Each structure stands twice: as C-alpha cells, then as structure tokens.
C-alpha cells in the first residue's frame, strides 16, 4: 500500500507504541506522532490556498482507500472531493439528521462505509457516538451502547446485522426505540434479515444501499417500507446513472 500510494508520512497516536507494521517500513516513511488529546485553540483560522502547494479543487483527491477485491492484492481507489460531497449531501437529504440526532461510528475508517458515519453528523451538528474498537463484533455491547446513549442512526453490513439481531437478545433489541434510521451496505441484504429488522425496530426507516468503493461509498438506494421476496438495490443517488448490462456488457 505504501509503495503503490507513494506515501511518505505516517501519522501515529502520541503516547502509544508505534505499530509493528509501521516500524517495519523503516526509512521508507517519516513517522509523526500526533497528540489530539488537547482541543484546538478557539479562533484558529482555516488553512488557506496560500498555505497549500496549490489551490484545492473539487476534482482533487479526498482520500485513497485500499480494497482487495477478488484478487486478494490491495488496490488503491482514489475518490475526489466532489464525489464524496455528492454522496454526503445526498445522504443528508434522503436520510436527514440534525442537532438532536446521534450517529453511531463503529466502522473502521479503513472501510469507506465509515465516510458517512464520520462526516455526515459533523456537517449537520449531530452528535457522534464512537464505539470501542472491535465493538461492532460484540452485539450485546453494541445494543446496550445504542440504547443507553440514545443513538438515533446506525449502519450495518447485512451479515453483521443478522448476527446482531440473533445475539443481542430480545430485551436489548426492545430498548432500541430511539433509533429512527438504519442503513445497510456492503453485501446483499437478505429479505429475512430486512423483515426481522422492520419487526424489531418498527419505528425506524430502513435503507438498503449499494455501491463499490469506486463509486464514492454508495451509488444506489432503496427505502424498505415493506419487505417482499427480494430486496432491490434501488435507484441512483444524485448526479449518478446506473446501467443494467447483459452477459456481453450490452
């Protein structure tokens, strides 16, 4: 990943041991420890174009995320600011949140599903509930966290949602009455899992989202007010087009 991206700087958490994977890079990168424990002083001005190497444009890269795809060898996918902002602005219009909402951040930021969890609440002044590392793998903990803190929006990969519904237990699931938006992406959503979600949290809007990393997180959406024999991936988000192709790519 470092070789492919040409990365020359690695940021690590000050006060913690440098990960072995970073130590193993040797002199290939410069390691900088960042102390984020103290809030930034009030009144600090934003970075200007004059302080950058050049003017920042919507077409410039916002991030590169590595995904293994079908080969197992990580490949870098770079997304421009305009594509990411389009996805975020669409999401805030279709799945609106505000200052009274609390969004669960539980997806590792090495996966693009974390983009909306991270930035959407900050764009709207919503609160961000940060789960413990690996907390998404512990359904009882996650259910208690959501219920105790009064979280209103949470995202799942369908397979993890299935495990969550199975292992959290009826009593914990009954306490999720503050949740009003549930979204899924990353895999096909089985109708049985969608139907159970609708039954367990009947007051929440349920969305099935679809999209490869190259399409800025998600590219199509379907709100599931009712669940039939199949769960469609829906229609394109803003400024996007979806094509259905046959075996010869027509």
C-alpha positions, 0 to 999 in steps of 0.5 A: 500500500505504501509503495503503490500510494507513494506515501511518505508520512505516517501519522501515529497516536502520541503516547502509544507504541508505534505499530509493528507494521509501521516500524517495519517500513523503516526509512521508507516513511517519516513517522509523526506522532500526533497528540489530539488529546488537547482541543484546538485553540478557539479562533484558529483560522482555516488553512488557506490556498496560500498555505497549500502547494496549490489551490484545492479543487473539487476534482482533487483527491479526498482520500485513497482507500485500499480494497482487495477485491477478488484478487486478494492484492490491495488496490488503491481507489482514489475518490475526489472531493466532489464525489464524496460531497455528492454522496454526503449531501445526498445522504443528508437529504434522503436520510436527514439528521440534525442537532438532536440526532446521534450517529453511531461510528463503529466502522473502521475508517479503513472501510469507506462505509465509515465516510458517512458515519464520520462526516455526515453528523459533523456537517449537520451538528449531530452528535457522534457516538464512537464505539470501542474498537472491535465493538461492532463484533460484540452485539450485546455491547453494541445494543446496550451502547445504542440504547443507553446513549440514545443513538438515533442512526446506525449502519450495518453490513447485512451479515453483521446485522443478522448476527446482531439481531440473533445475539443481542437478545430480545430485551436489548433489541426492545430498548432500541426505540430511539433509533429512527434510521438504519442503513445497510451496505456492503453485501446483499441484504437478505429479505429475512434479515430486512423483515426481522429488522422492520419487526424489531425496530418498527419505528425506524426507516430502513435503507438498503444501499449499494455501491463499490468503493469506486463509486464514492461509498454508495451509488444506489438506494432503496427505502424498505417500507415493506419487505417482499421476496427480494430486496432491490438495490434501488435507484441512483443517488444524485448526479449518478446513472446506473446501467443494467448490462447483459452477459456481453456488457450490452 
